[in-house]
């Protein structure tokens, strides 16, 4: 099944409003409209730069969606520092990351919190990129599949969604490869993504699993993205540091567009 490729940039705690505008203006001259039409490109700036990103993208007439890096599972109330789904929608975002390992590890978001955030985002009409991945210790003892499948099963438990594949994207990000320079071997990354697809078929149905896009993330850059997204069960990349480099982001988009063209040929 042909699935549209995605390049999603997770900017993390980088890029204030001025930097966001400058970056997007600079890359606009390096991005091909045909490439952007061939794939789905997303940038996820910090909360304070979302509006600036949306405005600059509109001014430059770029086909790039703006997403958020996180959201609260709560709608309102005494939750100092939190941002809810409706506040994000007001800024024009289309998607949100949920369950990134840095949220799980650094901010102690457990499976129940991830599940609640997934449901909150979907109920608000947002598309969700659900992240999963194992630590180096988990991989070393041979529990990668059990761990990742468990994260997926926990997040999707009881979920009723008729258009799952168009609303939820899975991002496999082995924790040991995030920001370390280490990249999971492409064949092994593909094996884990195929396992995730099998788990989705078990939880949902085969048609939904086949249609769902699964991304790889973890030290992805222009020099290795071709091999990664050429794999049968990898439908794009969730990119950290390279997504805020002027030469890298257009190159990543172009790579995904080339791979899409191969699928059509």
C-alpha positions as CSV (number, residue, x, y, z in Angstrom):
1,X,0.0,0.0,0.0
2,X,1.3,3.5,-0.9
3,X,1.4,5.7,2.1
4,X,2.2,9.4,1.8
5,X,5.7,10.2,3.3
6,X,6.0,12.5,6.2
7,X,9.0,14.7,7.3
8,X,8.1,16.1,10.8
9,X,10.5,18.5,12.5
10,X,10.5,18.5,16.3
11,X,12.3,21.8,17.2
12,X,12.3,21.0,20.9
13,X,13.4,23.9,23.1
14,X,14.9,25.9,20.2
15,X,13.9,28.9,18.0
16,X,12.2,32.0,19.5
17,X,9.8,34.0,17.3
18,X,12.4,36.0,15.5
19,X,14.6,32.9,14.8
20,X,11.5,31.0,13.6
21,X,10.6,33.7,11.1
22,X,14.2,34.0,9.9
23,X,14.6,30.2,9.5
24,X,11.4,29.7,7.6
25,X,12.0,32.7,5.3
26,X,15.5,31.3,4.5
27,X,14.4,27.7,3.8
28,X,11.4,28.9,1.7
29,X,13.8,29.7,-1.1
30,X,15.4,26.2,-0.9
31,X,12.1,24.2,-0.8
32,X,10.6,22.9,-4.0
33,X,6.8,23.3,-4.2
34,X,6.6,20.0,-6.1
35,X,8.5,18.3,-3.2
36,X,6.2,19.8,-0.6
37,X,3.2,18.6,-2.7
38,X,4.5,15.1,-2.9
39,X,4.8,14.6,0.9
40,X,3.5,15.9,4.2
41,X,5.9,18.3,5.9
42,X,5.3,19.4,9.5
43,X,7.2,21.6,11.8
44,X,6.6,21.6,15.6
45,X,8.0,24.8,17.2
46,X,7.9,25.7,20.9
47,X,4.5,27.0,22.0
48,X,5.6,30.6,21.8
49,X,6.7,30.3,18.2
50,X,3.7,28.5,16.8
51,X,1.9,31.6,15.7
52,X,5.1,33.1,14.1
53,X,5.6,29.9,12.2
54,X,2.1,29.8,10.9
55,X,2.2,33.4,9.8
56,X,5.6,33.1,8.0
57,X,4.5,29.8,6.3
58,X,1.4,31.5,5.0
59,X,3.3,34.6,3.8
60,X,5.8,32.4,2.0
61,X,3.0,30.2,0.5
62,X,4.6,27.0,1.8
63,X,2.7,23.8,2.1
64,X,4.0,23.0,5.6
65,X,1.7,22.1,8.5
66,X,2.4,23.4,12.0
67,X,2.2,21.1,14.9
68,X,2.7,21.3,18.6
69,X,5.3,19.3,20.7
70,X,2.9,18.6,23.5
71,X,-0.5,19.3,25.1
72,X,-2.2,18.9,28.4
73,X,-4.6,16.1,29.0
74,X,-6.8,18.6,30.9
75,X,-9.3,21.0,29.3
76,X,-9.0,23.7,32.0
77,X,-8.4,24.2,35.7
78,X,-5.6,24.7,38.2
79,X,-2.8,23.4,36.0
80,X,-0.2,26.1,36.1
81,X,2.0,26.2,32.9
82,X,-0.2,23.8,30.9
83,X,-1.6,24.4,27.4
84,X,-4.8,22.7,26.3
85,X,-6.0,21.4,22.9
86,X,-8.4,24.3,22.2
87,X,-5.6,26.9,22.8
88,X,-3.4,25.1,20.3
89,X,-6.2,24.9,17.8
90,X,-6.7,28.6,18.1
91,X,-3.1,29.0,16.9
92,X,-4.0,27.0,13.8
93,X,-2.0,23.8,14.5
94,X,-3.1,20.5,12.8
95,X,-1.2,17.9,14.8
96,X,0.5,17.3,18.1
97,X,3.3,15.0,19.4
98,X,2.3,12.8,22.2
99,X,4.5,10.5,24.2
100,X,8.0,11.6,23.1
101,X,10.7,9.9,25.1
102,X,11.8,13.2,26.6
103,X,8.3,13.7,28.0
104,X,8.2,10.2,29.3
105,X,11.7,10.2,30.7
106,X,12.4,13.8,31.8
107,X,8.8,14.8,32.7
108,X,7.8,11.4,34.1
109,X,4.7,11.0,31.8
110,X,3.6,7.4,32.3
111,X,1.4,5.3,30.0
112,X,-1.8,6.5,31.6
113,X,-0.8,10.2,30.9
114,X,0.1,9.4,27.3
115,X,-3.2,7.6,26.7
116,X,-5.1,10.6,28.2
117,X,-3.2,13.0,26.0
118,X,-3.8,10.9,22.9
119,X,-7.5,10.8,23.6
120,X,-7.7,14.5,24.4
121,X,-5.9,15.5,21.2
122,X,-8.1,13.2,19.1
123,X,-11.3,14.4,20.7
124,X,-10.4,18.0,20.0
125,X,-10.0,17.2,16.3
126,X,-6.2,17.2,16.2
127,X,-4.1,14.6,14.5
128,X,-1.6,12.9,16.8
129,X,1.9,11.6,16.3
130,X,2.2,8.9,19.0
131,X,5.9,8.3,19.9
132,X,7.3,5.0,21.3
133,X,10.7,3.5,21.8
134,X,13.0,1.6,24.1
135,X,16.0,2.5,26.2
136,X,19.4,1.0,25.5
137,X,19.1,-1.2,28.6
138,X,15.8,-2.6,27.3
139,X,17.3,-3.3,23.9
140,X,20.3,-5.0,25.5
141,X,18.2,-7.5,27.3
142,X,16.2,-8.3,24.2
143,X,12.9,-6.7,25.3
144,X,12.5,-4.1,22.5
145,X,9.5,-5.7,20.9
146,X,7.7,-6.4,24.2
147,X,8.3,-2.8,25.4
148,X,7.3,-1.0,22.3
149,X,4.2,-3.2,21.7
150,X,3.2,-2.5,25.3
151,X,3.5,1.2,24.8
152,X,1.2,1.0,21.7
153,X,-1.3,-1.3,23.4
154,X,-1.5,0.9,26.5
155,X,-2.1,4.1,24.5
156,X,-4.7,2.6,22.2
157,X,-6.6,0.6,24.8
158,X,-10.3,1.2,24.4
159,X,-9.8,3.7,21.6
160,X,-12.7,3.9,19.2
161,X,-11.8,5.7,16.0
162,X,-13.2,4.9,12.6
163,X,-10.5,7.0,10.7
164,X,-7.5,5.9,12.7
165,X,-5.0,5.9,9.9
166,X,-5.7,9.5,8.9
167,X,-5.7,10.7,12.5
168,X,-2.8,8.8,14.1
169,X,0.8,8.4,13.0
170,X,3.2,6.3,15.0
171,X,6.8,7.4,15.5
172,X,9.3,4.8,16.5
173,X,12.2,6.5,18.3
174,X,14.7,4.3,20.1
175,X,15.7,6.4,23.1
176,X,19.4,5.5,22.8
177,X,19.4,7.0,19.3
178,X,17.9,10.4,20.1
179,X,20.4,13.2,20.0
180,X,23.3,10.8,20.4
181,X,24.5,10.5,16.9
182,X,23.7,6.8,17.0
183,X,21.2,5.6,14.4
184,X,19.4,2.3,14.6
185,X,20.4,0.1,11.6
186,X,17.8,0.7,8.9
187,X,16.9,-3.0,8.6
188,X,16.4,-3.3,12.3
189,X,14.4,0.0,12.4
190,X,12.2,-1.5,9.7
191,X,11.8,-4.7,11.6
192,X,10.5,-2.9,14.7
193,X,8.2,-0.7,12.6
194,X,6.8,-3.9,10.9
195,X,6.3,-5.3,14.4
196,X,4.4,-2.1,15.3
197,X,2.2,-2.5,12.2
198,X,1.5,-6.1,13.2
199,X,0.5,-4.9,16.7
200,X,-1.8,-2.3,15.1
201,X,-3.5,-5.1,13.1
202,X,-4.0,-7.1,16.3
203,X,-5.5,-4.1,18.1
204,X,-7.5,-2.6,15.2
205,X,-7.6,-4.4,11.9
206,X,-5.3,-5.2,9.0
207,X,-6.6,-2.5,6.7
208,X,-6.1,0.2,9.4
209,X,-2.6,-1.1,10.2
210,X,-1.7,-1.2,6.5
211,X,-2.8,2.4,6.0
212,X,-1.2,3.9,9.2
213,X,2.0,5.7,8.7
214,X,5.0,4.8,10.9
215,X,8.0,7.1,11.2
216,X,11.5,6.6,12.4
217,X,13.2,9.1,14.6
218,X,16.7,9.2,16.2
219,X,19.6,11.2,14.8
220,X,18.1,11.4,11.3
221,X,19.8,13.8,8.9
222,X,20.2,14.2,5.2
223,X,23.1,11.9,5.0
224,X,21.2,8.9,6.3
225,X,17.5,9.6,5.6
226,X,17.5,8.0,2.1
227,X,18.3,4.5,3.4
228,X,15.9,4.9,6.4
229,X,12.8,5.9,4.5
230,X,13.4,3.5,1.6
231,X,12.4,0.7,4.0
232,X,9.1,-1.0,3.4
233,X,7.5,-0.2,6.8
234,X,9.0,3.3,7.4
235,X,6.9,6.1,6.0
236,X,9.1,9.1,6.9
237,X,11.0,10.6,9.7
238,X,10.5,12.5,13.0
239,X,13.6,14.7,13.0
240,X,15.1,16.7,15.8
241,X,18.3,18.8,15.4
242,X,18.5,18.5,11.6
243,X,15.1,20.0,11.2
244,X,16.3,23.5,12.4
245,X,19.3,23.6,10.0
246,X,18.7,25.6,6.9
247,X,20.5,23.2,4.5
248,X,19.2,20.0,6.2
249,X,15.4,20.5,6.3
250,X,15.0,21.1,2.5
251,X,17.3,18.1,1.9
252,X,15.1,15.9,4.1
253,X,12.0,17.0,2.3
254,X,13.6,16.4,-1.1
255,X,14.7,12.9,0.0
256,X,11.1,12.0,1.0
257,X,9.8,13.4,-2.3
258,X,12.2,11.3,-4.3
259,X,11.2,8.2,-2.4
260,X,7.5,9.0,-3.0
261,X,8.3,9.3,-6.7
262,X,9.9,5.9,-6.7
263,X,6.7,4.4,-5.2
264,X,4.6,5.9,-8.0
265,X,6.9,4.9,-10.8
